[in-house]
Amino acid sequence: MPASHESRESHKGFGIPKADEANKLRAIESQVRNWVQVATGLKLRETTSIESRVMHVSQSVPWQLKIAAKLVLARIPLSYRFWKKAGLFNLGGMERPEYALSVFRRHFDAANFARKRGNFVGLELGPGDSLFSALIARTFGASRTYLVDIGPFMCPDVTFYRHMEFHLREMGLQPPSLANCSTLNDVISTCSAEYLTEGLGSLRKLPSGSVDFVWSHAVLQHVRRSEFLPTLLELRRIQCSEGVGSHCVSISDILGGKLNDLRFSRRIWESSLMANSGFYTNRLRYGELLRLFRVAGFDPKLRCVARWQKLPTPRRRMAQEFAMLPEEELRVSGFDVLLR
């Protein structure tokens, strides 16, 4: 959901308090460094911190070694915020006010629904690193906004949200004032929002027909294959009859924007080892996604489709279930779609 965004399956329950994190970093640092070297076969560049060492690996190694490093590092009991600073696990660019506003506008401007002029109820699937969308949606007339993810990945710093408020005012908009907010809960309350972190379980608790506008950005490809249709069915139930969903779906891997995820058999790729290590995509292809939207009761209207000129990963390297697909199907790298 939990995009492009990194897999939203990867950072549940690390659970070490911040104070303990700081105390344990020195002891863990050499162990992490050794594990990364064992996993990747690389010598890490000597730099000032474990964060920059991991960043160096993330930026410079091929996809095979990225998988190896993430398989190891995802199992070290440090928080998602730590690994985000390291540049290894990242849920997208939603911590940047300009980017967060552009994402919202991309979906909001494309969608037409009954209460768009004000007092609408919105739902973002997979807000990721920030709850900026709550502030933005309130600015554009939302009376209520649900932000649904599979874990608490957001930045809790109130100053961070004041930067978003400042950016909105710079753009000539009128966001709610956060001057009296001292906690993240204050920000959420001021924006008339709810932050729900149980994924599909959270969706199941929302009232039927209660949402006017649903949106997600590079998130649907990270929903576990086994939960994909149930998630769509819940979104269809929640979305009111005059409402609309706007979704940007990427179909490339997150190991370099190619199709290296198609090299693996379903048995291996869907195992908990692979799916919970920060690089999971459900690998549903373009035609299958459109079919599942219809099965869930939606009428999908494509806004745009992106395609590679040629396959970025050789067909002969793909698992059989993908190698046998038509090239036209495999060349689709992403699309924007409206669901009614």
N, C-alpha and C positions, 0 to 999 in steps of 0.2 A: 504494500500500500504505500500501504503502505504503498522524476523521479524524476545529463541524465542523472536521475537519483540513483544512490547505491541501494542494494537490496534491503528491504525493510524487515527482513527475517533475522537479522544478524546480531542484534545487540541487546537482547532481553536479559535481565537478571545478572549483569556483572556485579552489581550490588556492593561495591566497596565504597564506604563513605569518603568524601573528599579529603578530610583530614588524614585518614589512614592512607589514602592514595599518596599524598605528599611524603608521608613517612616511609612508605615502602618503595618509592621509586628507585632509590639508589641500589637497594638489594635486588630489585627485579631487573634493573637495566642491563647488567652483564648477562643475565640469563636470557632476556629477550634477544639481545644481540647474538648470542650463541645459537639460539633457536632459529632466528632468521637466516643465519649463515648456513645452518644445517639444511633448512628447508629450501633455500635458493641456490646454494653452492657458491654464493658471492661473498667477497670480502666487503664489509660495510666501511664506507668512508668515515674516517675519524672526524666527527664534528662535535659541537658543544653539548648536544642533548640527544636523548633517545628519539625525540620527536623528529629531529632533522635527519637522523640516520634512517628511520623508517620512511620518511618522505623521499629520501634519495633512492631507496629501493623501489618505492611505488612508481616513481617517475621514469626510471631508467631500465627496468627489466621487462622481458617479453611476457606474454599472457600466461605461459606455463608456470613461470616463477612467481607471478602475482598470485596465482591460485595457491601455490605451495606456501607462500608467505602468509596469505590470509587464513589458510587452514590452520596454521600454527598460531598466529596472533589472535584469532577470534576466540581462542580458548584460554587466553591469559586473562585472569580476573581483574581487568581494569575497565573503567567506565567508557561509555561511548564518547563522552566529551574528550577524554584523553586521546583516544584513537583518532578522533576528528582533528585535533591539533597536530597529530602525527601525519595527517594527510592520507591515512590508510582506509578508514571508513568514513564515508561522507554521504549525507542524504541530500545533496544538492546545494543550490546557491541561495536558499531562502533566508539567509542571514543578511543579505544585501538589500537595502530598501529599494533601490532602483529596480533590481531584478524581481523582487517580490511583487512590486506594483505592476511591472510589465506582464508577469505571469497572470495575475488576476485580471488585468485589462484584456489580455488575449482571449480569455474565456468569457468574461462578462460582456465584452463588446460584441462577441459573436452570438450570444444567446438572447433569445426573445422569450419572455414569459410574462404572465399576467401582472405580477406585482413588481416588475423591474424598476418602476419609478420610485419605489419606496415601500418599506414595511414588509420586505420579503424575508424568507428564512433560507439560509444558505448552509451548505455542507461541503467542506473540503475533505477529500480522501487523501491522507498522507501529507500533512503539513510539514513534516520533517524537522529541520533545525530551528524553526521559529514559529511563533503564533502570529506573525505579521498579518496573515490573512484575516484574522478576527478584527483587527484595527482597520484594515482596508475595507472589508465588507461593511463594517459599521459606517464608515465614511461614505460609502456608496448607497446607503439606505437600508441595510439589513437590520431587522428587528431582533434576529437571533441567528447565531452561527454555530454550527457544530464542526469541530475539528477532530477527525477520527484517524488514529494511528495505531500501530501495534505495540507501542512503548513510549515512554516519556523522553523523547529525544531533544526537546526544545531547549533553547537558552533561557534560563530563569532570570537573567539580569534585567531589571526594570529600565535601567539607562538605555539599554539596547532598544527597547520599544519606544522610548522617547525620541531616539534618532529616527525611527520610522514616522512618528508623529510630525517631527520637524520636516522631514522630506515631503510628507503629504501637504503641509502648509506651504512649503516652498513651491509646490506644484499648483497652488491656488485652490486647494481643497480644504474642507472643514472637518477634520477628524475630531473625535471626542478628546477632551483634555485629559492627559495623564498626570497632571500636576500633583494631584492628591494620592497618587498610587505609590505605595511603598513595597508591594510584593507582586509577584506574578499573578496571584489570585485576584488582587485588586485590578490589574490590567484586564484580566479575563472578564471580571464582573462589569467593569466600565464599558467593555465592548459587547456586553450581553451575549457572551459566548460560553460554550462548554467544550472542554478539552477531554476527549475520551480515548483511552489508550489500550483497549482490549480488542481492537480490530473488528473482525466479523462479529464477535460477541457484543461489541458496543453498538454496531449497526442493528443488531436484533432487538435492542432495547428501545430504539427510537420509534415514535408513533407512526403508523401508516399514513401516507398522504400528507405528511407534515412539512415537507421541504419543497421549495420552489426552484432552487438553483443548486445543482451539484456540480462540482468540478474536481479534476485531478490532473496533475502534470507530471508525466513520466513516472507514474505510480502503478498503473494496472499491470504492467509487465512483471512486477515484482510480487504480485499476489500469488501465493502458492497455487499450483495447478489444481490441487484437490479442493481448494476453497474459492476458485475463480467463479464458477457458476453460482454457488451459494451467495457470494458477494454481490454479483449482478442481480440476483433475485431480491436481495435485501434492498439494494439501491432502487430497483423498480417499485418495490412495495412502499418505500419511504417517499419517493418522488411523487408529488401530487399530479393529477391528471393534466393540469395546464403548465406543469413545470418542465424543466429541461436539464439535461446533463451535458457538460462540455468536457471532453477528455482528450489530452495529448498523449499518444501511445508511442513509445519507442520500441522497435523490434530488434535492435542490435544488441550485442552483448555489452557488458560494462567492464570488459577486460581490455578495451581498446576500440570499441565502436564497430566491431566486425561481427562475424558469426561463429566465433570460436566456441560458444556455448553449445552449438549444434554438433560438436565432435563427440559428445558423450551419449551413451545409451540412457534411456529413461531411468532404468534401475539405479544407475550410478548417480545421475544428476539429481534425482528426486530424493536421494538418501539424506538423512538429517545431517550427516557430515558435510555434504556439499551445500545443502540448502541453508544452513545456519552459519555460513562463513563469510558473508558480506559480498557475494558476487552472484547471487541467485537471480535468474529470470525464469519465468514459467515456460518460455520458448513456444508459446502459442503463436501461430503464424496468422497473417493478415486475413485470409479467408475463414479460418477457424474462429478468429475473434469476431468477425462480422456475424457468423452463424450463431455464436453463443449470445451475442447481443440480442438477436432475434428470438432465440429460445427463451431468454429471460423476459421477453415481452416488450422489448424496445423496438423502435423503428429508427435504425441508424442512418444519419445523413452525413456523408463525408464532406469535410470542408477542404482538406488537402491531403495528398499522399506523396511521400518522399520515396525515391527509389535510387539504389545504386546503379551506375551505368553497367557495371559487371560485378559478379559475386566477389565479395571481399575475402571469402574463405573458400578454397576449392571444394567442389561438390564431393570429390573422392575422399576427402577427409571427414565428411559428415557421417553421423550415425545413419543407418539405413532408412529409418522412418523419415528423415529429412532429405537424404540424398535422392529419394525417389520423387520428391515434390517438383512441380514445374518450376523452371527458372524464373518465370514472371512472378510467381508467388514468393520465392526466396529473395528476389531483388528489392522487395518492399522493406524499407528501413524504418518507417514510422508513418503516422497519420494523425490528423485531428478529426474528431467525430462529435456530432451532436446526437444525443439520445433522448427520444421522446416516448 
